[in-house]
Amino acid sequence: MIKTNSEREFFQLTVNRNTVPVGKVDFEGGRQVKKTDLTKSGSYKTDKIISYHISINQSGKEISDAKVTDILSTPKISYIKNSFKIEKGKWVIVNNRWVLKNKINVTEQFTINFISDSQFSVDLGHIKAGEGYRINYKAKANYNLQNGEIVENIASLWSSKIKIINSIVKTTYREAGGNAEGYVYSITLHKKDEVSGMPLTGAIFRVIRDRNGTTVGEFTTDSAGEVTSLNLLKDTYKIKEIKAPAGYQLFKRKFKITPDKFNNEKTYDLEVLNKRGLVEVN
C-alpha cells in the first residue's frame, strides 16, 4: 500500500498478509532524492591526488555522540593531512542535488585523530536535528596510478559507539582520452616435472604488483599443476615460488611479467619446471 502527499511517499510491504512499514522516500521535482546519514564521494585531481567529500546527516536527524571513521583500504594511499576541512550547515535539496547551506568552517573546533597515514577518526559530538556536516580532504597515491585502477575507501558513522552506516567508495582512475579496461587480465601458472613433464600439485606462488609492491595473493597449483591469478590490471607483476611440491626443489628464480607479455585474450601463460630433490634448509 502507498500513501502519497505532495512531498513524500510512505511505502508498506505486505508479506503473508502481514503489513510492515518499509520507510519513506522524499521527492523533489518528481525525482527521487535519497536521504542518508552518511555518504562519500571521490574524484581525481591528478594521477596521484584524490579529493574526497564525506557528507554527514542529510537525513536531518539527531545523532548523539557522533563519530566519523575513515580507512583508505587500498595500499600505498595516504592522507594529505593539511588538506582537511570540516564544514557545518544545513543540508537542503537544490535542483535535485544536496547542497550544504549557510556553511561555516568549523575545522578548528575538532581534532582529526590519525591512527595511521591511512586511517583517521573525528568526534563530532552531539549533532542536533537539522544540523549537517561535510568533511573534505585529499589523499595521495605513493605511486603512479594505472589506467583503470580502482582506489577503495571506507567511511563510517557511529553513534554512542554503535555503527550507523558504512559508505564504501571505489574511485576509478582514467587517463585523459584513454580507455580504462580495468581488472580483466590474468596469469596462469603451469607447474611440471622437469624430466617427465608430469603436472605438479601443491606448489605455492606469490604474485606481487611491481608498481606499488603489494601482494596480489598466494596461489596453489591444483591436480592439473595449474593455478590462475585473475582480476589483474595490465601492469608489471613479479612471481616467486614460495613452496615447492612435495619431493621437489624450490624454484628460486623470480619471474617478471611486463604488460607487453599479455596476449590478445588478456592472458599470459607461464610454465615452471622443477627438479626432484629436497629443499635446502638454511
C-alpha positions in Angstrom: 0.0 0.0 0.0 1.3 3.5 -0.8 0.2 6.8 0.8 1.2 9.9 -1.1 1.2 13.6 -0.5 3.0 16.4 -2.4 6.4 15.8 -0.8 6.8 12.2 0.2 5.7 8.6 -0.3 5.3 6.1 2.5 5.9 2.5 1.5 4.5 -0.6 3.2 5.3 -4.2 2.3 2.8 -7.0 2.7 4.1 -10.5 3.2 1.9 -13.4 4.1 -0.9 -10.9 5.0 1.4 -9.1 7.4 1.9 -5.4 6.5 5.3 -3.9 7.5 6.2 -0.2 7.1 9.3 0.0 5.0 10.1 3.7 5.2 9.7 6.9 3.3 11.3 8.3 0.2 11.4 12.1 -0.4 10.9 13.6 -3.9 11.9 16.9 -5.4 10.5 18.0 -8.7 9.2 14.5 -9.4 12.6 12.8 -9.0 13.6 10.7 -6.1 16.1 12.2 -3.7 17.7 9.9 -1.2 18.2 10.9 2.4 21.2 9.3 4.2 23.1 9.6 7.4 26.4 9.5 5.6 27.6 9.5 2.0 31.0 9.8 0.5 32.4 10.7 -3.0 35.8 10.9 -4.6 37.4 12.4 -7.7 40.9 12.6 -9.1 42.7 15.9 -9.3 45.9 14.4 -10.9 47.2 10.9 -11.4 48.2 10.8 -7.8 45.8 13.1 -5.9 42.2 12.1 -4.9 39.8 14.6 -3.5 37.2 13.1 -1.0 34.0 14.6 0.5 32.1 13.0 3.4 28.5 14.3 3.8 27.0 13.8 7.2 23.3 13.8 8.3 21.5 14.6 5.1 18.7 12.8 6.9 18.5 15.7 9.3 18.1 13.5 12.4 19.5 14.0 15.9 22.7 11.9 16.5 24.2 11.6 19.9 27.9 11.1 20.4 28.6 11.2 16.7 31.9 9.9 15.4 33.2 9.5 11.8 35.9 7.0 11.0 37.7 6.6 7.7 40.0 4.0 6.1 42.0 4.2 2.9 41.8 0.4 2.2 43.9 0.4 -0.9 47.6 0.0 0.0 50.1 2.8 -0.6 47.5 5.6 -0.4 47.9 8.2 2.4 46.2 11.3 3.7 47.4 14.8 2.9 47.0 15.9 6.5 46.9 19.6 6.0 44.1 19.3 3.4 41.3 18.5 6.0 38.4 20.9 6.3 35.2 20.4 8.3 32.1 22.5 7.4 28.8 22.8 9.3 25.5 23.9 7.9 22.1 22.6 6.8 21.6 20.1 4.0 18.9 21.2 1.5 17.9 20.0 -1.9 18.6 22.4 -4.8 17.9 21.3 -8.4 17.7 17.7 -7.3 21.1 17.6 -5.5 22.2 18.1 -1.9 23.7 21.5 -1.0 25.1 22.4 2.4 23.5 25.8 3.0 24.8 28.5 5.4 28.0 26.6 5.8 30.8 27.7 8.1 34.3 26.4 8.6 34.5 24.6 11.9 37.7 22.7 11.4 39.4 24.4 14.4 36.6 23.1 16.7 37.5 19.5 16.1 40.6 17.2 16.3 41.4 14.8 13.5 42.8 11.7 15.1 45.2 10.0 12.7 45.5 6.4 13.7 47.9 5.9 10.7 48.6 7.5 7.4 45.6 5.7 6.0 43.1 5.8 8.9 41.5 8.6 10.9 38.6 9.4 13.2 36.9 12.6 14.3 34.4 13.0 17.2 31.6 15.4 16.2 29.8 15.1 19.5 26.0 15.8 19.7 24.5 16.6 16.2 21.2 18.4 16.6 18.2 17.7 14.3 18.7 19.6 11.1 22.4 20.1 11.5 24.7 18.8 8.7 28.4 18.4 8.3 30.9 17.9 5.5 34.5 16.7 5.8 36.7 17.5 2.8 40.2 16.2 2.4 42.8 14.9 -0.2 44.7 11.7 -0.3 47.8 10.8 -2.3 48.9 7.7 -4.1 52.6 6.9 -3.4 53.0 5.6 -7.0 51.6 6.5 -10.4 48.1 5.1 -10.7 47.5 2.7 -13.6 44.7 3.5 -16.1 41.6 1.7 -14.9 42.9 1.2 -11.3 40.3 1.4 -8.5 41.1 3.0 -5.2 38.8 2.0 -2.4 37.9 3.9 0.7 35.5 3.2 3.6 33.9 5.9 5.8 31.6 5.0 8.7 29.3 7.0 11.0 28.9 5.9 14.7 26.5 7.0 17.4 27.3 6.2 21.0 29.8 3.6 19.8 27.3 1.9 17.6 27.9 1.9 13.9 25.1 3.5 12.0 26.3 3.2 8.4 29.2 2.4 6.1 29.9 4.2 2.9 32.3 2.3 0.5 33.7 4.5 -2.3 35.5 2.9 -5.3 37.1 5.6 -7.4 38.4 4.6 -10.8 41.3 6.4 -12.3 41.1 7.1 -16.1 43.7 8.7 -18.2 42.6 11.6 -20.3 41.3 10.3 -23.6 42.2 6.8 -22.5 40.1 3.6 -22.5 40.3 2.1 -19.0 40.0 -1.6 -19.4 40.3 -2.3 -15.7 40.8 -5.6 -13.9 40.4 -8.0 -16.9 43.9 -9.6 -17.2 45.1 -12.9 -15.8 48.3 -15.0 -15.4 48.1 -18.8 -15.4 51.0 -20.9 -14.0 51.7 -24.4 -15.2 53.9 -26.4 -12.8 55.6 -29.5 -14.2 58.3 -32.1 -13.5 61.5 -31.0 -15.3 62.1 -34.5 -16.8 58.7 -36.2 -17.3 56.5 -33.1 -17.8 54.1 -34.5 -15.2 51.9 -31.8 -13.7 52.7 -31.0 -10.1 50.2 -30.1 -7.4 50.8 -28.2 -4.2 53.3 -25.6 -5.4 52.6 -22.1 -3.9 53.4 -18.9 -5.8 53.3 -15.3 -4.6 52.2 -12.7 -7.1 53.4 -9.1 -6.4 52.4 -6.0 -8.3 55.6 -4.3 -9.1 54.3 -0.8 -9.3 53.4 -0.5 -5.6 55.0 -3.6 -4.1 51.7 -5.0 -2.8 51.0 -8.7 -2.8 48.1 -9.7 -5.1 47.9 -13.1 -3.5 49.4 -16.5 -2.9 48.2 -19.3 -5.3 48.5 -23.1 -5.1 48.6 -25.3 -8.1 45.8 -27.9 -8.5 45.8 -31.5 -9.5 46.5 -30.4 -13.1 49.5 -28.4 -12.0 47.8 -25.2 -12.8 46.6 -22.0 -11.0 45.4 -18.7 -12.3 45.7 -15.2 -10.8 42.6 -13.4 -12.0 41.4 -9.7 -12.0 44.7 -8.1 -12.8 45.4 -4.7 -14.4 47.6 -4.5 -17.5 50.7 -3.9 -15.4 54.0 -5.4 -14.4 54.0 -8.4 -11.9 56.7 -10.4 -10.1 56.1 -14.0 -9.4 58.0 -16.2 -6.9 57.6 -19.8 -5.9 57.5 -19.8 -2.1 56.7 -23.5 -1.6 57.8 -26.4 -3.8 55.7 -29.5 -4.5 56.4 -32.4 -2.1 59.7 -34.1 -3.1 60.9 -31.3 -5.3 63.4 -28.5 -5.0 62.2 -24.9 -4.7 62.4 -23.0 -7.9 64.5 -19.9 -6.8 64.3 -17.9 -10.0 61.8 -14.9 -9.9 59.7 -14.1 -12.9 58.8 -10.6 -14.1 55.7 -10.3 -16.3 55.5 -7.0 -18.2 52.4 -5.6 -19.8 53.6 -6.4 -23.3 53.5 -10.1 -22.5 49.8 -10.3 -22.2 48.1 -11.7 -25.4 45.0 -10.5 -27.2 42.9 -12.6 -24.8 44.4 -10.6 -22.0 46.1 -13.7 -20.5 49.7 -14.9 -20.0 50.8 -18.5 -19.5 53.9 -19.3 -17.6 55.5 -22.8 -17.4 57.7 -23.5 -14.4 59.7 -26.8 -14.3 61.0 -28.3 -11.0 63.8 -30.7 -10.2 63.3 -33.6 -7.8 65.1 -33.4 -4.5 64.8 -31.9 -1.1 64.6 -28.2 -0.4 67.8 -26.8 1.2 67.4 -25.8 4.8 69.3 -22.7 5.8 
